[in-house]
Amino acid sequence: MMTLKDIVVELWPLHRTLASDGTDQALGIIGKHLPVEANFTIETYAPGQRAWTWQVPERYVVEEAYLEIADDGRRIVDFKKNPLHLVSYSVPVDRVLTWQDLEPHLYYSNERPEAIPWEFKYYQRNWGFCLSRREFEKLSRDVQYHAVIRSKFVTDPDQGFRVGIATVHPQTGQCAVAGTLLINAHICHPYQANDDIAGVVTALEVARRLSQRPLPPGSMSVRFLFAPETIGSICYLSHHEDLIAEFKGAMFCEMTGNRNSLVLQHSRQDNHLIDRIAQYVLNQQGKEFRQGAFREVICNDEMVINGPGVDIPCISISRWPYDEYHTSDDNPDIIHEDMLVEAADVVEKIVRIFASNYIPRRTFRGPVFLSGYDLWVDWRVNKDLNRALEQIMLHFEGKESVFDIAEMLNLNYQDVWQYVNQFAAHGLVQTQSIPSNSEPM
């Protein structure tokens, strides 16, 4: 059976840009590793279309790209050997240049002088090559160079910009009133393993687990968006504005494979239900973790999802920072299976609580005759729950969710959820879905 790191290795070498053959291949691989219950589909958007204030990007095709000494043809960098040598979305070039003309188009990393940096010009049309600082320093300033980039920007709608969507429903199928939880990970960044194939694989594993062991009836559905960074979530949401109100919360997964503690970046709301559930789960892990405010850990699609006019409360789970970021050193060697699995465990637990949570509203008057409904809990079986029975009943006023009750009374969420479900089974409480952010609790 393939490990999560095996899937990282499978995805890593593809030339994954905003829209490219490598990105399409990556989406195909993700679909191959998802069960049929995940309902995986791929959507295509025509280049040039408006996506709110943005524009759907063209497909980027590179036939060849290299830099050589003009006199003898000795190659300095070659796209075929490593796609990172080419600045992503570079325009076509075929020029003989002096050092003075060439130097502004060369990129290297001072922090990691042996590595090739990853650079991109997605939205500012230009061109360039990347190489290690060591190679840069060896280049002669007294010769001429031949820069060749044979690239195309394809606007054919049939070869448009693509995103992948997987949707896992609870047992007995979708519950429309419960809404949906969104999980996002980005598939772009060629030859980068931790940023963000690690996040993709973590989300993929959670989708597989939810398919194998579905959430209980009445829970939220969980939608997974595998898309290029920023513009992917913009294209998806701008083409599905009717779905925005259905999303009760969101989570971004990225950089989960390196050796560092997990870090929770809070939503824009900071203390939303999804923030508190994430803190609860991470505290339960019993391991060190870090926290940061919205956009203060690592900036990504939460600015779209939790941003103006959308504002779906969105947290992120990552292991930022790491030294190899945006260089050729971000490769499968820095990815660790136990880190990927631990991140998937945390994300899955957050999902299972957030998606199953609801608001109980009583239908009874006076204290419930617990023994008469088989609702009394023996203190020898669960002492903490036994001591809180009356307090739990006092919170059935349709104002607090099951998680709120567990949090206020310092009880295990699963214990409280199972107990409150027994009241619901007897018709003693009605269950209400968690409101969307446009309907604050």
Secondary structure, DSSP 8 states (H G I E B T S, - for coil): ---HHHHHHHHTTS---SSSHHHHHHHHHHHHTS-GGG--EEEEE-TT-EETTEE---EEEEEEEEEEETTT--EEEETTT-GGGB-BT---EEEEE-HHHHGGGEE--SSSTTS-B--B-SSS----EE--HHHHHHS-SSS-EEEEEEEEEE--GGG-EEEEEEEE--TTS--GGG-EEEEEEE--STT-IIIIIHHHHHHHHHHHHHHHS---TT--EEEEEEESTTHHHHHHHHT-GGGGGGEEEEEEE---SSSS-EEEE--TTSSSHHHHHHHHHHHHHTS-EEEE-TTSS--STHHHHTSTTT---EEEEE----TTTTBTT-SGGG--HHHHHHHHHHHHHHHHHHHH--EEEE---SS--TGGGT----TTT-HHHHHTHHHHHTT-BSSS-HHHHHHHTT--HHHHHHHHHHHHHTTSEEEE----TTS--
